[in-house]
Amino acid sequence: MSFNNLYYKRTAGTAKACYVCYKPTTTVLATLNTVDFIYTCPSHLSDSGFASIVVDDSKPAVSAEEIARVKAEWEEKQKKKLEKETEDKDKDKDKDKDKDKEKESKDKGQNKSDSKAVSGGLKSPASLSPSPSPSAPKHERYILHREYFAMRQTEHRKRRQVAQVKELAPRLPGAPRETI
């Protein structure tokens, strides 16, 4: 199982030794699924010989004013849509009342259940607006220098091999104990 050379800067609850200088630190570089993680000092993160920060300029920055303007426009459109629907429902109800008078003798129960279904389908403006999703915290992303990444892969490979040996060892036959 290999992993990509893309680490996210996070803060740990307990301090452990830095991978480079062995000083206690709470700054951790971890892969996306935490397959690999490294405790490192913040000073090493600024060192280009250890890691370099990944800058993502592909996403255009959107100002809060623009977000508020678009949100206000959307809410206005939703209100107009809701008002139009209620007007259409009112017209339909007026027509239904006329029909109800004519068909009152035939289908009393059926028309009442239809009008309840129509009124039950109308949603309030609060339920139409999307729930505000909490924005995911943005962690700084780093790429390790190729030599450090190679060392991390080697350590990971050795740990995996040791685990395989421990799993396989009980299934192997023992060495003969008797003399020939």
trRosetta pair geometry for C-beta under 8 A, 3 or more apart (Angstrom, degrees):
i j d omega theta_ij theta_ji phi_ij phi_ji
1 35 6.8 -138 133 -148 117 136
1 160 7.2 175 34 -103 89 146
2 153 6.9 10 -137 -133 92 110
3 31 4.9 -36 178 -127 137 166
3 33 7.9 -138 -121 49 115 97
3 35 4.5 -176 -80 80 139 139
3 36 5.4 -168 56 4 158 115
3 153 7.9 -160 45 -98 83 84
3 156 7.4 -126 14 -146 113 174
4 31 6.8 136 56 -144 72 114
4 32 7.5 29 46 0 113 112
5 143 5.3 57 136 -151 99 84
5 144 5.7 -113 -159 40 99 87
5 146 8.0 -20 -125 -104 160 57
5 149 4.8 -6 -114 -128 117 148
6 31 6.8 86 78 -133 65 74
6 32 7.0 22 93 -37 107 98
6 54 7.1 0 -134 -26 93 156
6 141 6.1 -13 -170 -169 90 111
6 142 7.8 146 -158 75 45 41
6 143 6.3 -26 -97 -91 55 77
7 29 3.8 32 158 174 138 103
7 30 6.2 128 -156 54 84 18
7 31 6.0 -58 -103 -76 65 52
7 36 7.9 -75 -99 95 104 97
7 37 8.0 128 -142 -123 109 53
7 38 7.1 -27 -139 29 153 107
7 51 7.2 -64 52 -138 128 140
7 141 7.1 144 77 -160 44 59
7 142 4.8 -29 69 67 97 91
7 143 7.4 157 20 -91 85 26
7 144 6.5 61 -4 -37 129 94
8 29 7.0 150 66 -154 31 58
8 30 5.7 -35 58 66 84 75
8 31 7.6 98 10 -144 86 11
8 32 7.0 90 -13 -87 121 51
8 139 4.1 60 -175 106 105 138
8 140 7.2 139 -157 75 57 44
8 141 5.8 -32 -98 -101 65 67
8 142 7.7 167 -89 20 17 79
9 27 6.6 -22 -160 -167 94 97
9 28 7.5 139 -157 78 46 47
9 29 6.0 -28 -93 -97 57 70
9 45 6.9 42 -100 -124 130 150
9 139 5.4 -176 58 179 64 97
9 140 4.3 6 25 61 126 96
9 141 7.6 -131 -2 -72 83 20
9 142 6.4 79 -48 -13 94 114
10 27 7.8 144 78 -158 39 51
10 28 5.0 -30 70 70 88 98
10 29 7.7 147 21 -99 77 22
10 30 5.7 -16 18 16 126 116
10 139 6.0 -26 -71 -130 74 140
11 26 5.4 31 -164 134 79 104
11 27 6.4 -36 -105 -100 64 51
11 28 7.0 149 -113 19 13 90
12 15 7.4 146 86 -84 111 33
12 16 7.2 -17 89 8 158 100
12 26 4.8 -145 58 -164 79 72
12 27 7.6 -122 10 -43 89 5
12 28 4.9 81 -38 -26 108 126
12 39 7.2 -47 6 -106 146 100
13 26 7.4 -174 46 -146 3 116
14 26 7.2 176 97 -112 18 92
15 24 4.0 53 149 174 124 105
15 25 6.0 144 -149 59 91 11
15 26 5.0 -65 -90 -62 73 79
16 24 6.7 173 95 -137 4 70
16 25 7.2 -43 65 58 52 62
16 39 4.6 -143 80 -62 100 168
17 22 4.5 -15 -166 -148 114 60
17 23 7.1 122 -145 55 62 16
17 24 6.4 -47 -86 -88 45 50
17 25 7.7 45 -174 21 15 83
17 39 6.4 112 82 86 39 137
18 21 4.8 10 82 52 132 76
18 22 5.8 -92 55 -36 77 12
18 23 5.0 13 4 50 121 69
18 24 7.6 -130 -24 -72 81 4
18 25 4.9 60 -72 6 91 128
18 39 5.7 -121 -108 120 37 90
18 40 5.5 73 -150 -132 88 35
18 41 4.7 -10 -110 -31 145 88
18 44 6.9 144 -172 -8 128 142
19 38 4.7 -22 -39 -168 147 103
19 39 6.0 150 -34 67 81 62
19 40 5.4 -33 23 -81 103 83
19 44 8.0 -160 58 113 91 170
20 40 6.5 53 2 -132 103 88
20 41 7.1 -87 51 17 111 101
20 44 5.3 150 23 -106 148 148
20 50 6.6 -48 -69 -114 147 135
21 41 6.2 -7 37 -11 121 135
21 44 7.3 -164 -5 -58 108 124
23 41 6.1 37 65 -74 115 125
25 39 5.5 149 73 171 99 98
25 40 6.5 -67 93 103 154 17
25 41 4.9 -142 -83 -88 150 58
25 42 7.5 -177 -150 -16 127 69
26 39 7.9 -48 -124 -143 12 103
27 39 7.0 113 79 -160 56 62
27 40 5.9 -66 101 75 103 63
27 41 6.7 92 48 -142 127 16
27 42 5.4 141 -36 -61 164 75
27 45 7.2 -91 151 -33 147 131
28 37 5.4 4 -180 -178 112 113
28 38 6.9 152 -159 77 63 41
28 39 5.6 -38 -100 -97 75 58
28 40 7.4 117 -120 22 27 74
29 37 6.6 167 87 -155 49 61
29 38 4.7 -8 57 57 99 95
29 40 5.7 10 -5 17 109 125
29 45 7.7 160 -64 -97 119 105
29 51 7.1 -154 -98 -93 161 165
29 142 5.8 -62 -130 56 127 130
29 144 7.6 125 134 -66 154 102
30 34 5.0 -12 -178 -108 124 73
30 36 7.2 172 -148 94 55 49
30 37 3.9 -10 -102 -106 85 100
30 38 7.7 -173 -72 22 48 58
31 34 6.3 172 64 -86 74 16
31 35 4.9 -31 66 42 139 86
31 36 5.0 63 -10 48 120 80
31 37 7.1 -117 9 -68 71 63
32 35 8.0 16 56 4 64 96
34 37 5.9 -6 -151 -47 77 117
35 156 7.6 42 147 -137 96 139
36 152 5.7 81 -176 174 147 119
36 156 5.9 -58 -89 -79 117 131
38 144 7.9 86 12 -86 156 133
38 152 6.9 -71 -62 -103 123 126
40 44 4.9 -104 178 71 107 132
40 45 6.4 119 118 -55 123 85
40 50 7.4 151 -157 160 140 140
40 51 7.7 74 140 -2 169 137
41 44 4.8 99 62 -1 84 99
41 45 7.6 -142 99 -9 51 82
42 45 5.5 -47 -156 24 43 117
42 46 7.3 37 152 -14 66 99
43 46 6.2 -57 -161 33 38 106
43 47 7.1 45 142 -29 65 103
44 47 5.2 -48 -154 22 46 120
44 50 4.7 -37 177 73 91 173
44 51 7.2 67 137 18 84 103
45 50 7.2 -90 -91 92 24 124
45 51 5.8 -36 -134 67 56 121
45 53 7.5 60 169 -64 95 95
45 140 8.0 71 -178 108 140 141
45 142 6.5 -97 -144 -93 95 149
47 50 4.4 59 86 12 109 108
47 51 7.3 70 73 34 73 64
48 51 8.0 -103 -135 75 28 29
48 52 5.7 34 -137 -84 73 95
48 145 7.8 97 151 -77 50 112
49 145 5.9 -2 172 -66 41 156
50 144 7.1 -55 162 -144 57 72
50 145 5.8 -108 -155 -5 12 116
50 148 6.2 60 -153 -40 59 159
51 142 4.3 23 167 176 128 125
51 143 6.5 160 -158 78 78 37
51 144 5.1 -44 -99 -105 89 49
51 145 6.5 -107 -73 -21 39 75
51 148 7.3 -75 -63 68 78 152
52 142 6.7 150 75 -154 31 76
52 143 5.5 -18 61 59 84 90
52 145 7.6 95 -14 -69 89 70
53 140 6.1 -49 -136 179 109 110
53 141 7.0 105 -163 78 64 55
53 142 5.7 -48 -101 -98 49 73
54 141 4.1 -42 48 99 117 107
54 142 6.6 -163 -7 -93 88 18
54 143 5.9 91 -59 -22 103 98
56 59 6.4 30 133 13 105 98
56 141 7.6 52 -27 35 112 135
62 66 5.5 -113 -174 77 86 128
62 67 6.0 96 137 -55 115 95
63 66 4.8 96 61 5 83 101
63 67 7.1 -146 98 -4 46 86
64 67 5.5 -53 -149 37 37 114
64 68 6.2 38 152 -20 68 105
65 68 5.7 -55 -148 37 31 111
65 69 6.3 32 153 -21 65 106
66 69 5.6 -51 -145 34 33 113
66 70 6.4 29 157 -15 65 106
67 70 6.0 -58 -148 39 29 107
67 71 6.2 30 154 -20 64 110
68 71 5.6 -56 -145 38 29 113
68 72 6.3 31 156 -21 65 105
69 72 5.8 -54 -149 34 29 110
69 73 6.5 29 153 -18 63 106
70 73 5.7 -53 -149 36 33 113
70 74 6.3 34 153 -20 65 106
71 74 5.7 -55 -148 36 30 112
71 75 6.4 29 154 -18 65 106
72 75 5.8 -54 -146 37 30 110
72 76 6.3 34 153 -21 64 106
73 76 5.7 -56 -150 35 30 113
73 77 6.5 30 153 -18 64 105
74 77 5.7 -54 -151 35 32 111
74 78 6.4 32 151 -19 65 105
75 78 5.6 -53 -148 36 33 113
75 79 6.4 36 152 -22 65 102
75 125 7.9 67 -157 -179 85 119
75 129 6.8 8 -104 -97 90 119
76 79 5.7 -51 -149 33 32 111
76 80 6.5 30 153 -16 64 105
77 80 5.7 -55 -149 38 33 111
77 81 6.2 34 152 -20 66 108
78 81 5.5 -54 -146 38 31 114
78 82 6.2 33 154 -21 65 107
78 125 6.3 117 130 -142 116 93
78 128 5.4 159 -165 120 131 138
78 129 6.9 149 94 -73 176 77
79 82 5.6 -55 -147 37 30 112
79 83 6.3 31 154 -19 65 105
79 125 6.4 15 -92 -115 72 138
80 83 5.7 -53 -146 36 31 111
80 84 6.3 32 154 -20 64 106
81 84 5.7 -54 -149 35 30 112
81 85 6.4 30 152 -19 63 106
82 85 5.7 -53 -148 36 31 112
82 86 6.4 30 154 -18 65 105
82 125 5.8 -58 -52 -81 168 92
82 128 7.1 -131 -70 -12 120 161
83 86 5.8 -54 -147 37 31 109
83 87 6.4 33 153 -19 65 104
84 87 5.7 -53 -149 36 31 112
84 88 6.4 31 152 -17 64 106
85 88 5.6 -55 -148 39 32 111
85 89 6.2 34 152 -21 66 106
85 122 7.0 158 131 -121 123 96
86 89 5.4 -51 -145 36 33 114
86 90 6.3 38 153 -23 65 102
86 122 7.2 73 -89 -138 79 138
87 90 5.6 -51 -148 33 31 113
87 91 6.6 31 153 -17 63 103
88 91 5.8 -53 -150 36 33 111
88 92 6.3 33 151 -18 65 107
89 92 5.5 -55 -148 39 32 113
89 93 6.2 36 151 -24 65 104
89 118 6.6 156 -142 157 102 111
89 119 7.5 111 -176 -93 135 62
89 122 6.7 -6 -75 -74 165 129
90 93 5.5 -51 -147 33 31 113
90 94 6.6 35 152 -21 63 100
91 94 5.7 -50 -152 31 33 112
91 95 6.6 30 151 -14 64 105
92 95 5.7 -56 -150 40 34 110
92 96 6.1 38 149 -23 67 107
92 118 7.0 -141 111 -168 136 153
93 96 5.3 -52 -144 37 33 115
93 97 6.4 41 153 -27 65 99
93 115 7.1 80 -120 -136 88 109
93 118 7.8 180 -76 106 86 144
94 97 5.7 -47 -151 26 31 113
94 98 7.0 30 151 -16 61 101
95 98 5.8 -53 -156 34 36 111
95 99 6.4 30 149 -13 67 107
96 99 5.6 -58 -147 43 34 109
96 100 5.9 43 151 -30 68 105
96 111 7.0 152 -177 -165 103 107
96 114 7.6 -160 -140 104 134 118
96 115 6.2 140 148 -87 155 107
97 100 5.4 -48 -144 31 30 117
97 101 6.8 35 154 -23 61 98
98 101 6.0 -50 -158 27 31 111
98 102 7.0 23 148 -11 61 106
99 102 5.7 -59 -155 39 38 110
99 103 5.9 2 160 8 75 114
99 111 7.5 -175 107 -121 100 133
100 103 6.3 -71 -132 55 26 87
100 104 5.8 59 160 -71 65 86
100 111 5.2 144 -108 162 95 159
101 104 5.8 -16 -144 -25 24 119
103 106 4.9 -61 -168 45 77 111
103 107 5.5 -13 154 38 114 93
103 111 6.7 139 92 -51 118 136
104 108 6.2 42 -166 -89 58 83
104 111 8.0 -65 -98 28 54 151
105 108 7.9 3 -121 -49 7 93
107 110 4.0 -36 175 38 113 119
107 111 5.8 114 111 -23 96 91
108 111 6.8 -71 -160 35 24 103
108 112 6.8 16 156 -14 62 113
109 112 5.9 -62 -152 36 32 111
109 113 6.5 26 158 -16 68 108
110 113 6.0 -59 -151 37 31 107
110 114 6.5 32 153 -20 65 107
111 114 5.6 -53 -148 35 34 114
111 115 6.4 31 157 -17 67 104
112 115 6.0 -55 -148 37 31 107
112 116 6.5 32 152 -19 64 106
113 116 5.6 -53 -148 36 34 114
113 117 6.4 37 152 -22 65 104
114 117 5.7 -55 -150 34 32 111
114 118 6.5 31 153 -19 65 104
115 118 5.6 -50 -147 34 35 112
115 119 6.4 27 157 -11 66 106
116 119 6.0 -59 -145 43 30 103
116 120 6.0 32 155 -23 65 112
117 120 5.6 -56 -141 37 28 113
117 121 6.6 34 157 -28 61 104
118 121 6.0 -54 -157 24 29 113
118 122 7.8 35 148 -27 57 97
119 122 6.0 -43 -164 13 43 115
123 127 4.7 -110 -179 79 110 122
123 128 5.6 128 110 -57 123 88
124 127 5.1 89 59 8 80 99
124 128 7.3 -144 97 -9 43 88
125 128 5.5 -55 -149 32 40 114
125 129 6.7 38 158 -23 69 100
126 129 6.3 -53 -154 28 32 106
130 133 7.8 -30 146 -26 111 91
143 149 7.9 -24 175 -62 70 136
144 148 4.5 -116 175 90 116 112
144 149 4.2 147 87 -61 118 89
144 152 6.8 77 71 -1 171 139
145 148 4.8 79 60 13 85 106
145 149 6.9 -163 85 -8 38 90
146 149 5.6 -57 -143 40 32 112
146 150 6.2 37 156 -23 66 104
147 150 5.6 -49 -147 33 31 113
147 151 6.6 34 151 -19 62 102
148 151 5.6 -51 -151 34 35 113
148 152 6.5 37 150 -20 65 103
149 152 5.5 -50 -148 35 36 113
149 153 6.4 36 153 -18 66 103
150 153 5.7 -52 -147 37 32 111
150 154 6.3 36 152 -21 64 105
151 154 5.6 -53 -148 35 32 113
151 155 6.4 32 154 -18 65 104
152 155 5.8 -53 -148 37 31 110
152 156 6.3 31 153 -19 64 108
153 156 5.6 -55 -146 38 31 113
153 157 6.2 34 154 -21 66 106
154 157 5.7 -54 -146 36 29 112
154 158 6.4 30 154 -19 64 105
155 158 5.8 -55 -148 36 31 111
155 159 6.4 31 155 -18 65 105
156 159 5.9 -54 -150 35 31 111
156 160 6.4 30 153 -18 64 107
157 160 5.7 -57 -150 37 31 112
157 161 6.3 30 153 -19 66 106
158 161 5.7 -54 -146 37 32 110
158 162 6.4 34 155 -20 66 104
159 162 5.8 -52 -148 34 31 111
159 163 6.5 32 153 -18 63 105
160 163 5.7 -55 -151 36 32 112
160 164 6.5 33 150 -19 64 105
161 164 5.5 -52 -148 36 35 112
161 165 6.4 37 152 -21 66 103
162 165 5.7 -51 -148 34 33 112
162 166 6.5 32 154 -17 65 104
163 166 5.8 -53 -148 37 31 110
163 167 6.4 30 153 -18 63 108
164 167 5.7 -58 -149 38 32 111
164 168 6.0 20 157 -13 68 113
165 168 5.9 -62 -140 44 28 104
165 169 5.9 44 160 -43 66 104
166 169 6.0 -37 -137 13 26 119
167 170 7.9 -68 178 25 28 96
168 171 5.9 -73 -166 41 49 110
168 172 6.6 51 146 -33 81 103
169 172 6.0 -53 -152 19 37 112
174 177 7.6 -4 130 -36 119 99
